């Protein structure tokens, strides 16, 4: 029977895969069962091969088995969640891709690839249950839920012109319930802004719930967001989703560009209609939830790469905040260094007073790919390992070694010429770069923003600021 499908050699290879592989014939009998599937189901292959799939998986039916559906319809099924109970009574959840096997136009079997997401499902359900328990206590402890968002605008460190402008816009955004889209690279402080908006809003005493859309498979993410009804799939129970738990408050959807496009369409309907339907349910439930979404690329890039639907983007784009990279606001670096030194003096019981001039020069010239988060981790790491009063270049991690000579040369050069205010020098350099880029692209805004890698809105703002006209 094995040779009938593929031959012996391919089965030896399949035994080394981490995913479970099942193959059944057109009658539903198991003809192959790799080692990963045997470990997952705790069933020996010899006991399963030759027997009908429903005999081995009695908790499944002709309607719920993805393999049997493929045999019946002849259509492939991709990334569908399936929960079943094995012989030991353990509930197992898998993410299945099932494909028909055809010969001469006739279906002769089906192959299924299963990824075990049991622990992910259990942890997600536990989080949902805990959140439900927390927010159901609001009548007894009305202010308890506000502690789920701990940051306020005071926690956003920065006095650069752009950061002050963004904080002002974010504060205005907190006064309304319109959707907000925040974009910026990893470590720029997107969640700081999100939590600050919630805590300054009329919803501050209501739930704040955050969900990373890249952390869960599509089917599981849908049930986490919208909830489930008993019987909607094998093992499903009546359980509210995050929209219901966040009712009256704020739902933060991080990395929304990782959400599958079909699920984005459902999200769009929720934003427009103000109602959700649990997975497997018929009736809808009205919810009052403010959506704040975040992406780690520019909106133009997300749309161009088809990571986010245009209609959803236009709906979220009521208020948009683009957070700058740390290297683009160097005047904030001394403030952040002082803040993190003070923070970790308290946390670690240290007495660091400052960083040396060499170190500050290195920090001002470093490109900071991890942004503010990287700066914090650098300070934390140094203070964890060293009980010192001054952070010197010898204490810095390896990534700064290659920039040392460059930074030192820059310092010696600036000492030999007239010293100008840092903001003035930075602005002049920025203006010159933008002007040269505009000339190179024949003043095409889109091409210029791509060339110097800043959002169109930021480019237009800076053109106006520097009075750059053709």
C-alpha positions in Angstrom: 0.0 0.0 0.0 2.8 2.4 0.8 4.4 1.9 -2.7 1.0 2.5 -4.2 1.2 6.1 -3.1 4.8 7.2 -3.1 7.4 4.5 -2.6 9.4 3.5 0.5 12.2 6.1 0.4 9.9 9.1 0.9 8.4 7.6 4.0 11.8 7.3 5.6 12.3 11.1 5.0 8.8 11.9 6.4 9.7 10.2 9.7 12.3 13.0 10.4 9.8 15.8 10.1 8.5 17.6 13.2 5.0 17.9 11.8 2.6 14.9 11.9 1.9 13.3 8.5 -1.3 11.2 7.9 -2.3 9.5 4.7 -5.6 7.7 4.2 -7.0 5.8 1.2 -10.3 6.7 -0.4 -12.2 4.6 2.1 -10.8 6.4 5.1 -8.3 3.7 6.1 -4.9 4.9 7.5 -2.1 3.8 5.2 0.7 5.9 6.7 1.4 7.5 10.0 4.8 9.2 10.6 6.7 9.2 13.9 5.7 12.8 14.8 2.0 11.9 14.5 2.5 8.8 16.6 4.1 10.9 19.4 1.4 13.5 19.2 -1.5 11.0 19.4 0.4 8.5 21.6 -0.6 5.7 19.3 1.9 3.2 17.8 1.9 3.2 14.0 1.4 -0.5 13.7 -1.8 -0.3 15.7 -3.2 2.4 13.5 -2.2 1.4 9.9 -5.0 -0.4 8.1 -7.8 0.8 10.4 -10.4 3.5 9.7 -9.5 7.0 10.8 -12.7 7.3 12.9 -11.8 4.1 14.7 -8.5 5.6 15.8 -10.0 9.0 16.5 -13.5 8.3 17.9 -14.0 12.0 19.0 -14.0 13.0 15.3 -16.9 12.5 12.8 -17.3 12.6 9.0 -18.2 16.3 9.4 -15.3 17.3 11.7 -12.4 15.3 10.2 -10.5 17.4 7.8 -9.1 14.3 6.0 -12.5 12.9 5.4 -13.8 16.3 4.1 -11.0 16.3 1.5 -11.9 12.8 0.4 -15.6 13.8 0.0 -15.1 17.2 -1.7 -11.8 16.7 -3.5 -10.8 20.3 -2.4 -7.7 21.0 -0.4 -8.0 22.6 3.1 -5.3 24.9 4.4 -4.4 25.8 8.0 -7.7 24.6 9.7 -7.8 24.2 13.4 -9.0 20.7 14.7 -9.4 19.6 18.3 -9.9 15.9 19.2 -9.6 13.6 22.2 -7.1 10.8 22.0 -7.4 7.3 23.6 -6.0 8.6 26.9 -8.6 11.3 27.1 -6.2 14.2 26.3 -7.5 17.1 24.3 -5.2 17.8 21.4 -5.4 20.8 19.0 -3.7 20.8 15.7 -3.4 23.1 12.7 -4.1 21.0 9.6 -3.4 21.3 5.9 -5.2 18.5 4.1 -4.6 17.6 0.4 -6.4 15.2 -1.9 -4.3 12.6 -3.7 -5.5 11.9 -7.3 -4.6 9.5 -10.0 -6.1 9.7 -13.5 -8.5 12.4 -12.3 -9.9 10.1 -9.5 -9.4 10.7 -5.7 -7.5 7.7 -4.3 -6.7 9.2 -0.9 -5.7 12.2 1.1 -2.6 13.5 2.9 -2.6 15.7 6.0 0.1 17.8 7.6 -0.6 18.5 11.3 1.2 21.0 13.5 0.6 20.6 17.3 -0.7 23.9 18.8 -2.2 22.2 21.9 -0.1 24.3 24.4 -0.8 27.5 22.5 -4.5 26.8 22.6 -4.4 26.0 26.3 -2.4 29.1 27.2 -4.7 31.3 25.1 -7.8 29.9 26.7 -6.3 30.3 30.2 -5.5 33.9 29.5 -9.0 34.5 28.2 -10.5 32.9 31.4 -8.2 35.0 33.6 -9.1 38.2 31.8 -12.8 37.3 32.0 -12.5 36.7 35.8 -10.6 39.9 36.2 -13.1 42.1 34.3 -16.1 40.4 35.7 -15.0 41.8 39.1 -15.3 45.3 37.9 -18.6 45.8 39.8 -16.8 45.0 43.0 -13.5 46.7 42.2 -14.2 49.2 39.5 -10.7 50.5 39.2 -8.9 47.2 39.0 -8.8 46.9 35.2 -7.0 50.2 34.8 -3.8 48.6 36.0 -3.5 46.5 32.8 -2.2 49.6 31.1 0.5 51.1 33.3 2.2 53.7 31.1 1.2 57.4 30.8 2.5 60.3 28.7 4.9 61.1 31.5 6.8 57.8 30.8 7.5 58.9 27.2 11.0 60.5 27.4 11.8 62.9 24.6 12.0 66.7 24.0 12.8 66.6 20.3 10.5 68.6 18.2 9.0 65.5 16.6 8.4 63.7 19.9 6.7 66.7 21.4 4.5 67.0 18.3 3.6 63.3 18.5 2.8 63.5 22.2 0.5 66.4 21.6 -1.3 64.6 18.8 -1.6 61.4 20.9 -3.1 63.4 23.8 -5.7 64.9 21.5 -6.4 61.4 20.1 -7.1 60.1 23.7 -10.1 62.4 24.0 -12.0 60.7 21.2 -12.9 57.1 20.4 -11.8 57.0 16.8 -9.4 54.1 15.7 -5.7 54.9 15.9 -2.9 53.4 13.7 0.6 53.6 15.1 3.6 52.6 13.0 7.3 52.5 13.8 10.2 50.0 13.9 10.7 47.6 16.8 11.7 49.4 20.0 10.5 52.9 19.1 7.9 52.8 21.9 4.6 52.0 20.1 3.0 50.3 23.2 4.1 53.3 25.4 1.9 55.5 23.2 -0.9 53.0 23.1 -1.1 52.7 26.8 -0.7 56.4 27.3 -3.6 57.1 25.0 -5.8 54.6 26.9 -4.8 56.0 30.3 -5.6 59.6 29.3 -8.9 58.7 27.7 -12.4 58.5 29.3 -12.0 54.7 29.0 -9.1 54.6 31.5 -11.1 52.7 34.1 -12.3 50.2 31.6 -10.4 47.1 30.3 -7.2 47.5 28.2 -6.3 44.3 26.4 -3.3 43.8 24.1 -3.0 41.0 21.5 0.0 40.3 19.2 -1.5 39.2 15.9 1.7 37.5 14.8 1.7 35.2 17.9 -1.2 32.9 16.9 -2.3 30.8 13.9 -5.2 32.3 11.9 -7.9 30.0 13.1 -6.9 30.3 16.7 -6.6 34.1 16.5 -10.2 34.3 15.2 -11.6 32.4 18.1 -9.4 34.4 20.6 -10.7 37.7 19.2 -14.4 36.8 18.6 -15.0 34.0 21.0 -16.6 30.6 20.4 -19.9 28.7 21.0 -20.1 25.2 22.1 -20.0 22.8 19.3 -18.6 25.2 16.7 -15.6 22.8 16.4 -14.6 19.7 18.2 -13.9 20.6 21.9 -15.2 24.1 21.6 -16.9 25.7 24.6 -18.9 28.8 25.1 -16.2 31.4 25.6 -16.1 35.1 25.1 -13.4 36.6 22.9 -11.2 39.6 23.5 -13.8 42.0 21.9 -16.3 41.1 24.6 -13.7 41.2 27.4 -12.6 44.7 26.2 -16.2 46.0 26.0 -16.2 49.7 27.1 -12.4 49.8 26.9 -9.5 49.6 24.4 -8.3 46.6 22.4 -4.7 47.0 21.1 -3.9 44.8 18.1 -0.1 44.7 17.6 1.5 43.7 14.3 -1.9 43.8 12.6 -0.1 43.4 9.3 0.5 39.8 10.3 -3.2 39.1 10.6 -4.6 37.1 7.6 -6.4 39.2 5.1 -9.7 37.3 5.5 -9.6 38.0 9.2 -8.9 41.6 8.5 -12.2 41.8 6.6 -14.0 40.5 9.7 -12.2 43.1 11.8 -13.3 45.8 9.4 -16.9 44.8 9.8 -16.6 45.0 13.6 -15.2 48.5 13.5 -17.9 49.6 11.1 -20.9 47.8 12.7 -19.9 47.7 16.4 -20.9 44.1 16.7 -19.2 40.7 16.6 -20.3 37.1 16.0 -18.6 34.3 17.9 -17.2 31.5 15.9 -20.0 29.1 15.1 -22.7 31.5 16.4 -25.8 32.8 14.5 -26.6 35.9 16.6 -24.4 39.0 16.9 -23.3 40.8 20.0 -22.9 44.6 20.3 -19.6 45.8 21.6 -18.2 49.2 22.4 -14.4 48.8 21.9 -11.8 51.3 20.8 -9.3 49.8 18.4 -5.7 50.9 18.4 -3.5 49.0 15.9 0.2 49.0 15.4 2.5 47.9 12.5 6.3 47.8 12.4 6.6 49.0 8.8 5.3 52.1 7.0 1.6 51.9 5.9 2.7 52.4 2.3 5.0 49.3 2.5 2.3 47.2 4.3 -0.2 48.0 1.6 2.3 47.5 -1.3 3.2 44.1 0.1 -0.4 43.2 0.6 0.1 42.8 4.4 -2.9 45.0 5.2 -6.2 45.6 3.3 -6.6 49.0 1.8 -10.2 49.4 3.2 -9.0 48.4 6.7 -6.1 50.8 6.5 -8.4 53.7 5.4 -10.7 52.9 8.4 -7.8 52.7 10.9 -6.2 55.8 9.4 -8.5 58.2 11.1 -5.5 59.1 13.4 -2.0 58.0 12.4 1.2 58.3 14.5 4.5 57.5 12.9 7.2 57.1 15.6 10.8 58.1 14.5 13.8 55.9 15.0 16.1 56.8 17.8 18.9 57.7 15.4 16.6 60.4 13.9 16.2 62.2 17.2 19.7 62.2 18.7 18.9 65.2 20.9 16.8 62.8 23.0 19.6 60.3 23.7 21.2 62.2 26.7 17.7 62.4 28.3 17.1 58.7 27.8 20.5 57.8 29.1 19.9 59.8 32.3 16.5 58.3 32.7 17.7 54.7 32.3 20.6 55.2 34.6 18.3 56.5 37.3 15.9 53.6 36.7 18.5 50.9 37.1 20.2 52.6 40.0 16.9 52.0 41.8 16.3 48.5 40.4 19.9 47.2 40.9 21.0 49.2 43.9 23.8 50.9 41.9 25.1 54.5 42.2 26.1 55.3 38.6 26.2 59.1 38.1 27.0 59.6 34.4 28.5 58.3 31.2 31.9 59.6 29.9 32.1 62.1 27.1 33.6 59.3 24.8 30.6 57.1 25.6 28.1 59.9 24.9 29.9 60.6 21.5 29.6 56.9 20.7 25.9 56.9 21.6 25.2 59.9 19.4 27.0 58.4 16.4 25.7 54.8 16.8 22.8 53.8 14.4 20.7 52.1 17.1 19.0 49.3 15.1 17.0 48.3 18.2 16.0 51.9 18.9 15.1 53.0 22.5 14.8 49.4 23.6 18.4 48.7 22.6 19.6 51.7 24.5 17.8 50.6 27.6 19.2 47.1 27.4 22.8 48.4 26.9 22.5 50.6 30.0 20.9 47.7 32.0 23.6 45.2 30.9 26.4 47.5 31.9 25.0 48.4 35.3 24.2 44.8 36.0 27.8 43.7 35.5 29.6 46.7 36.8 29.4 48.6 40.2 30.8 51.9 38.9 30.2 55.7 39.1 30.9 56.4 35.5 30.2 54.3 32.4 33.2 54.4 30.1 33.9 53.1 26.6 35.6 49.9 28.0 32.2 48.9 29.6 30.3 49.0 26.3 29.2 45.8 24.5 30.9 44.5 21.4 28.7 46.3 18.9 30.2 49.6 19.8 33.8 48.6 19.3 33.7 49.2 15.5 32.4 52.7 15.9 34.9 53.8 18.5 37.6 55.2 16.2 35.0 56.9 14.1 33.4 58.5 17.1 36.7 59.6 18.6 37.8 61.1 15.3 34.4 63.0 15.2 35.0 64.4 18.6 38.6 65.6 17.8 37.3 67.2 14.7 34.5 69.1 16.5 37.0 70.3 19.1 39.1 71.9 16.4 36.3 73.9 14.9 33.6 76.2 16.2 31.1 74.2 18.3 27.5 74.7 17.2 24.3 73.8 19.1 23.5 70.1 18.3 19.9 70.7 17.3 21.1 73.4 14.8 23.7 71.1 13.3 21.3 68.2 13.1 18.6 70.3 11.4 21.0 71.7 8.8 22.2 68.2 8.0 18.6 66.9 7.8 17.6 69.8 5.5 20.5 69.2 3.1 19.8 65.5 2.9 16.1 66.1 2.1 16.9 68.8 -0.4 19.4 66.6 -2.3 17.1 63.7 -2.3 14.2 65.8 -3.7 16.5 67.1 -6.5 17.6 63.5 -7.3 14.0 62.3 -7.6 12.8 65.4 -9.5 10.8 66.4 -6.4 8.7 63.2 -6.4 7.4 62.9 -2.9 6.9 59.1 -2.9 10.3 58.3 -4.4 12.0 60.7 -2.1 10.4 59.2 1.0 11.5 55.7 -0.2 15.0 57.0 -0.9 15.6 58.4 2.5 13.4 55.9 4.2 10.9 58.1 6.0 7.1 58.1 5.7 5.5 60.5 3.2 3.7 62.3 6.0 7.0 62.9 7.8 8.7 64.1 4.6 5.9 66.6 3.8 6.0 67.8 7.4 9.8 68.4 7.2 9.5 70.1 3.8 7.1 72.5 5.3 9.3 73.0 8.4 12.4 73.7 6.3 10.4 75.7 3.7 11.7 73.5 0.9 10.0 74.3 -2.4 10.8 73.5 -6.0 
